[in-house]
Amino acid sequence: MDEMTKKSYIQKSLEEWKEDISEVLTQIDQEYEEVKQELRVYSYKYSITKQVIQSTVNEEIIETIRQRYHKPFEEKYEELKESIRDLEEKRRVFQMFVDKINEVTRKETAKSV
């Protein structure tokens, strides 16, 4: 294999890997946006039920609201926040792959010049 063929093979391999990782990143971004929307919905639901509870005097009604809405909304809200954190970490890690591949590609390109 001559030097030019090695270079193009390395660059092609790295580029293919980067494309694969970029697809994963795109999927993570899509999931992130979906979870973010859902988190926004539950943030409103949680906040509204909290306000209604604070404005209600009757303990029986308050307990009913807490059991039926507030606690489930709070649990879902916390679960979604955790999902967002996980997705942000995944995004950061896979972006690191892309950055490192770009760095190696630049070094390889500089070597061959």
C-alpha positions as CSV (number, residue, x, y, z in Angstrom):
1,M,0.0,0.0,0.0
2,D,1.5,3.3,-1.0
3,E,1.4,6.4,1.3
4,M,-1.5,8.0,-0.5
5,T,-3.7,4.8,-0.3
6,K,-2.9,4.5,3.4
7,K,-4.0,8.1,4.0
8,S,-7.2,7.8,2.1
9,Y,-8.0,4.4,3.8
10,I,-7.5,6.0,7.2
11,Q,-9.5,9.1,6.4
12,K,-12.3,7.0,4.8
13,S,-12.4,4.7,7.8
14,L,-12.5,7.5,10.3
15,E,-15.1,9.3,8.2
16,E,-17.4,6.2,8.2
17,W,-17.0,5.8,11.9
18,K,-17.8,9.5,12.4
19,E,-20.9,9.1,10.3
20,D,-22.1,6.2,12.4
21,I,-21.5,8.2,15.6
22,S,-23.3,11.2,14.1
23,E,-26.3,9.0,13.5
24,V,-26.3,8.0,17.1
25,L,-26.0,11.6,18.1
26,T,-29.0,12.5,15.9
27,Q,-31.1,9.8,17.6
28,I,-30.0,11.1,21.0
29,D,-30.9,14.6,20.0
30,Q,-34.4,13.5,18.8
31,E,-35.0,11.6,22.0
32,Y,-33.8,14.6,24.0
33,E,-36.2,16.9,22.3
34,E,-39.1,14.5,22.9
35,V,-38.2,14.1,26.6
36,K,-37.8,17.8,26.9
37,Q,-41.3,18.4,25.6
38,E,-42.7,15.8,27.9
39,L,-40.8,17.3,30.8
40,R,-42.3,20.7,30.0
41,V,-45.8,19.2,30.1
42,Y,-45.2,17.6,33.4
43,S,-43.7,20.7,34.8
44,Y,-46.9,22.5,34.1
45,K,-49.1,19.7,35.4
46,Y,-47.0,19.5,38.6
47,S,-47.0,23.3,39.1
48,I,-50.7,23.6,38.5
49,T,-51.6,20.9,40.9
50,K,-49.3,22.4,43.5
51,Q,-51.0,25.8,43.2
52,V,-54.5,24.3,43.4
53,I,-53.5,22.4,46.5
54,Q,-52.1,25.6,48.1
55,S,-55.4,27.3,47.3
56,T,-57.6,24.6,48.7
57,V,-58.8,24.4,52.3
58,N,-60.6,21.1,52.4
59,E,-58.1,18.4,53.5
60,E,-60.1,15.6,51.9
61,I,-60.0,17.3,48.5
62,I,-56.3,18.1,49.0
63,E,-55.5,14.4,49.7
64,T,-57.6,13.4,46.6
65,I,-55.7,15.8,44.4
66,R,-52.3,14.7,45.9
67,Q,-53.0,11.0,45.3
68,R,-54.6,11.3,41.9
69,Y,-52.5,14.0,40.3
70,H,-49.8,15.6,42.3
71,K,-47.7,12.6,43.3
72,P,-47.9,10.8,39.9
73,F,-47.0,14.1,38.2
74,E,-44.1,14.7,40.6
75,E,-42.8,11.2,40.0
76,K,-43.1,11.5,36.2
77,Y,-41.4,14.9,36.4
78,E,-38.5,13.6,38.4
79,E,-38.2,10.6,36.1
80,L,-38.1,12.8,33.0
81,K,-35.5,15.1,34.7
82,E,-33.3,12.0,35.2
83,S,-33.8,11.0,31.6
84,I,-32.7,14.5,30.4
85,R,-29.5,14.2,32.5
86,D,-28.8,10.8,31.1
87,L,-29.3,12.0,27.5
88,E,-27.1,15.1,28.1
89,E,-24.4,12.7,29.3
90,K,-24.8,10.5,26.2
91,R,-24.7,13.5,24.0
92,R,-21.6,14.8,25.6
93,V,-19.8,11.4,25.3
94,F,-20.7,10.8,21.7
95,Q,-19.8,14.4,20.8
96,M,-16.4,13.6,22.3
97,F,-16.0,10.8,19.8
98,V,-16.8,13.2,17.0
99,D,-14.3,15.8,18.4
100,K,-11.6,13.2,18.8
101,I,-12.1,11.7,15.3
102,N,-11.9,15.3,13.9
103,E,-8.7,15.9,15.8
104,V,-7.1,12.7,14.5
105,T,-8.3,13.4,11.0
106,R,-6.7,16.9,11.2
107,K,-3.4,15.4,12.4
108,E,-3.4,12.8,9.6
109,T,-4.2,15.4,7.0
110,A,-1.3,17.6,8.4
111,K,1.1,14.7,8.2
112,S,0.4,14.0,4.6
113,V,0.9,17.6,3.5
